[in-house]
Amino acid sequence: MHPAFSVIFLTTLIGTGQGLFVALYAAEVLAAVGLLPVQERGVYAVGSLVVALFLVGGLIASFFHLGHPERAWRSAARWRTSWLSREVIVLPITIAAALTYGAVHHFGWNLGNFSRVSPVGGDLSLIVGAFGMLATFTLFVSTGMIYACIKFLQEWASPLTVINYTLLGLASGFIFASAYVAYVAPALLAFCAIAAIWLVLLGLITRSASLIRNARIKSKSSLQTAIGVRHTRISQTTQGFMGGSFNTREFFHGAPGWMFRSIKWIFLALAFVVPLVLLSFGLKERSTTLLVQAFIVHYLGLIAERWFFFAQANHPQNLYYQAID
């Protein structure tokens, strides 16, 4: 498939925002039960604003691949059957939940109804945060299922698609959280950085598993089924069109073979290996600079990973409109 950079930025930006929200709320919950030091409300308020900025950035990016942006509201109409519609609905809810969570901390709102409250923001922040967590993971599932539910794209049609979207989003969010708390709340650094390391490792394992799975896929389609001819020996001598068309542009990445093969190793290094090294040294040295570098390198790796994710999906129509080397 042809990788649209608007979709690449949509999925990577909202994933980082979702992961950052999970990191913030997890830190508050652990502080509420005495497992982490209590921090100022501003740590959560500012962090939630950054979450919203990531999510809004992804939402803005999504408009660039729409032929008619003024009709974008119609994409929510099929919520009963379409995972895309569900994502369109849940994304603004997640943004609203993050902003509300930040406002609760900023203004110190509290219900005072429960015996177990957060020393940071009170019981209302725990309630709003729990709703935000539900929206966040619903968004992870909805985004991943947009691709995993397409059965004829065998590279995507796997539970690993949803798992990888979730783990990579959490990893990027926790890496960003590590850099953020290293600057504003150093007492939370060990929690965020260690969690980030584990999430990157898990992401490396599951993403590698998907690469191995996809390398072993046996296509259900063939030249015979593509053109409806049952002859046992068919060879293709032309692309199917004298010039380019929508089919050849939108259902094939168009990159040279060497580039396609290289991107896989590039994203494995940038999204996983290098960030693990930088996170480890950043945690050991308590260096904000190294942690910021870890996020930048990881995010660049995510862009390459998402490009490869889309490019690797081989649409069955390419059997007919394939290029001849």
C-alpha positions in Angstrom: 0.0 0.0 0.0 1.0 3.6 -0.5 2.0 5.2 2.8 0.3 8.5 3.4 2.4 10.7 5.6 -0.8 12.3 7.0 -1.8 8.9 8.4 1.7 8.2 9.6 1.7 11.4 11.6 -1.8 10.8 12.8 -1.1 7.4 14.3 2.3 8.2 15.7 1.3 11.5 17.3 -1.9 10.2 18.9 -0.1 7.1 20.1 2.5 9.3 21.9 -0.3 11.3 23.5 -2.1 8.2 24.6 1.0 6.7 26.1 1.9 10.0 27.9 -1.6 10.1 29.5 -1.3 6.5 30.7 2.1 7.4 32.2 0.6 10.4 34.1 -2.4 8.6 35.4 -0.4 5.6 36.4 2.0 7.8 38.3 -1.0 9.5 40.1 -2.6 6.1 41.0 0.7 4.8 42.4 1.2 8.0 44.4 -2.4 7.6 45.7 -1.5 4.2 47.2 1.9 5.4 48.5 4.1 3.6 46.0 5.4 6.8 44.4 6.2 10.2 45.8 3.5 12.8 45.6 4.1 15.6 43.0 2.7 19.0 42.5 -0.6 19.3 40.7 1.1 21.3 38.0 3.1 18.2 36.8 -0.2 16.5 35.8 -1.9 19.7 34.6 0.9 20.6 32.2 1.4 17.0 31.2 -2.2 16.7 30.3 -2.0 19.8 28.1 0.9 18.2 26.2 -1.2 15.1 25.8 -4.0 17.1 24.2 -1.5 18.8 21.9 -0.2 15.5 20.7 -3.8 14.3 20.1 -4.9 17.5 18.4 -1.8 17.4 16.2 -2.7 13.9 15.1 -6.3 15.0 14.4 -5.1 17.9 12.3 -2.7 15.6 10.4 -5.6 13.3 9.5 -7.3 16.1 7.5 -4.5 16.1 4.9 -5.5 12.8 3.4 -9.2 13.7 3.0 -10.4 14.5 -0.5 -13.2 16.6 1.0 -12.3 17.7 4.5 -15.6 19.5 4.8 -17.3 16.1 4.8 -15.1 14.7 7.6 -18.1 14.6 10.0 -19.7 11.9 7.9 -16.9 9.5 8.8 -18.5 9.0 12.3 -21.8 7.9 10.8 -21.0 4.2 10.5 -20.0 3.6 14.2 -22.0 0.4 14.4 -19.8 -1.4 11.9 -16.7 0.7 11.1 -13.6 0.9 13.3 -12.7 4.1 11.5 -15.9 5.7 12.7 -15.3 4.5 16.2 -11.8 6.1 16.1 -13.3 9.3 14.8 -15.7 9.4 17.8 -13.3 8.3 20.5 -10.4 10.6 19.6 -12.3 13.8 20.5 -13.5 12.1 23.6 -9.9 11.3 24.6 -8.9 14.9 24.0 -11.7 16.1 26.1 -10.9 13.7 28.9 -7.2 14.7 28.9 -8.1 18.4 29.1 -10.6 17.8 31.8 -8.1 15.8 33.8 -5.6 18.6 33.5 -8.2 21.2 34.5 -9.1 19.1 37.6 -5.5 19.3 38.7 -4.9 22.9 37.7 -8.0 24.2 39.6 -7.8 21.7 42.4 -11.3 20.4 41.9 -12.3 17.6 44.3 -15.5 15.8 45.3 -14.4 14.5 48.6 -16.6 11.5 48.4 -14.2 8.6 48.8 -12.0 7.6 51.7 -9.2 6.7 49.2 -8.3 9.8 47.3 -5.2 11.0 45.4 -2.9 13.1 47.5 -2.3 15.1 44.3 -5.8 15.9 43.0 -8.4 14.2 45.1 -11.1 11.7 44.1 -12.3 13.7 41.0 -8.9 13.3 39.3 -9.0 9.6 39.8 -12.5 9.4 38.3 -11.8 11.6 35.3 -8.4 9.8 34.8 -10.1 6.4 34.9 -12.5 7.5 32.2 -9.5 8.9 30.2 -7.8 5.6 30.5 -10.9 3.8 29.2 -11.0 6.2 26.2 -7.3 5.9 25.6 -7.3 2.1 25.3 -10.5 2.1 23.3 -8.7 4.5 20.9 -5.7 2.1 20.7 -8.0 -0.8 19.8 -10.0 1.2 17.3 -6.9 2.5 15.5 -5.3 -0.9 15.3 -8.5 -2.6 14.2 -9.0 -0.3 11.3 -6.1 -2.3 9.7 -6.4 -5.6 11.4 -10.0 -6.1 10.2 -9.0 -6.0 6.5 -8.8 -9.7 5.9 -7.5 -9.5 2.3 -4.4 -7.6 3.4 -2.8 -10.5 5.1 0.1 -8.5 6.6 -2.4 -6.5 8.6 -5.0 -9.1 9.4 -3.5 -10.2 12.8 -3.9 -9.5 16.5 -0.3 -8.4 16.4 -1.4 -5.3 14.6 -3.5 -4.1 17.5 -0.9 -5.2 20.0 1.9 -3.3 18.2 -0.1 -0.1 17.9 -0.8 -0.3 21.6 2.7 -1.2 22.7 4.5 1.3 20.4 2.1 4.1 21.5 2.7 3.3 25.1 6.5 3.1 24.6 6.7 6.5 22.9 4.5 8.1 25.5 6.5 6.7 28.4 9.8 7.8 26.8 8.4 11.3 26.4 7.2 11.1 30.0 10.7 10.1 31.1 12.2 13.2 29.5 9.3 15.4 30.9 9.6 14.2 34.6 13.4 14.3 34.5 12.9 18.1 34.1 9.9 18.8 36.3 9.5 15.8 38.7 12.8 13.8 39.0 11.3 11.5 41.7 9.1 9.9 39.0 12.0 9.3 36.6 12.8 5.7 37.6 9.2 4.7 37.3 8.7 6.2 33.8 12.1 5.2 32.4 12.0 1.6 33.6 8.5 1.3 32.3 9.6 2.8 29.0 12.5 0.3 28.7 10.1 -2.7 29.3 7.6 -1.3 26.8 10.3 -0.8 24.2 11.5 -4.4 24.8 8.0 -5.8 24.5 7.4 -3.7 21.4 10.6 -5.1 19.9 9.5 -8.7 20.6 6.0 -8.3 19.1 7.0 -6.2 16.2 9.7 -8.7 15.3 7.1 -11.5 15.6 4.9 -9.6 13.1 7.9 -9.3 10.7 8.6 -13.0 11.0 4.9 -13.8 10.5 4.6 -11.6 7.4 7.8 -13.0 5.8 6.1 -16.5 5.9 2.8 -15.5 4.5 1.6 -17.4 1.5 -0.6 -15.3 -0.7 -4.2 -16.5 -1.1 -4.3 -14.9 -4.5 -2.3 -15.6 -7.7 -2.0 -14.4 -11.2 -4.6 -17.0 -12.1 -7.1 -15.6 -9.7 -6.2 -12.0 -10.5 -7.2 -12.3 -14.2 -9.6 -15.2 -13.9 -7.6 -17.6 -16.1 -6.9 -21.1 -14.7 -3.9 -22.0 -16.9 -1.0 -23.4 -14.9 1.7 -21.3 -16.5 1.1 -17.5 -16.8 3.9 -14.9 -17.2 3.4 -11.1 -17.1 5.1 -8.9 -19.7 3.5 -5.5 -19.0 2.3 -3.7 -15.9 -1.3 -3.6 -17.0 -1.2 0.1 -18.0 0.9 2.0 -20.3 1.1 4.8 -17.8 0.4 5.4 -14.1 -3.1 5.3 -12.7 -4.9 5.4 -9.3 -4.3 1.7 -8.9 -0.6 1.9 -9.4 -0.2 5.0 -7.3 -2.4 4.3 -4.2 -2.0 0.5 -3.8 1.8 0.3 -4.1 4.5 2.1 -2.2 6.6 2.8 -5.4 9.9 2.8 -3.5 12.9 1.0 -5.0 13.6 -2.5 -3.6 16.8 -1.5 -1.8 15.0 1.3 0.1 12.1 -1.0 1.1 14.5 -3.6 2.4 16.6 -1.0 4.3 13.7 0.7 6.1 13.1 -2.5 8.1 16.5 -2.4 9.7 16.5 1.3 10.1 13.3 1.4 12.1 14.4 -1.6 14.2 17.5 0.3 15.2 15.9 3.7 15.6 12.6 2.7 17.3 14.0 0.1 19.6 17.8 -0.5 19.9 19.1 3.1 20.1 16.3 4.3 22.5 17.0 1.4 24.8 20.7 2.4 25.0 19.8 6.1 25.5 17.1 5.3 28.1 19.5 3.1 30.1 22.2 5.8 30.2 19.7 8.6 30.7 18.3 6.8 33.7 21.7 6.0 35.1 23.0 9.6 34.6 19.6 11.2 35.3 20.2 13.1 32.1 17.3 15.0 30.6 19.4 15.5 27.4 19.8 11.8 26.8 16.1 11.2 27.5 15.1 13.9 25.0 17.4 12.3 22.5 15.9 8.9 23.2 12.4 10.3 22.4 13.6 12.1 19.2 15.3 9.0 17.9 12.4 6.7 18.9 9.9 9.0 17.2 11.9 9.1 14.0 12.0 5.3 14.2 8.2 5.2 14.6 7.8 7.2 11.4 10.0 4.7 9.6 8.2 1.8 11.2 4.8 3.1 10.2 5.9 3.8 6.7 7.1 0.1 6.5 3.8 -1.1 8.0 1.8 0.5 5.3 4.2 -0.3 2.5 4.5 -4.0 3.4 0.8 -4.6 3.0 0.5 -6.2 -0.5 -2.9 -5.4 -2.0 -4.1 -8.4 -4.1 -4.6 -6.0 -7.1 -0.9 -5.7 -7.3 -0.8 -9.1 -8.8 -2.3 -7.6 -11.9 -0.9 -4.1 -11.8 2.6 -5.2 -10.8 5.7 -3.6 -12.2 8.0 -5.7 -14.3 11.7 -5.5 -13.3 
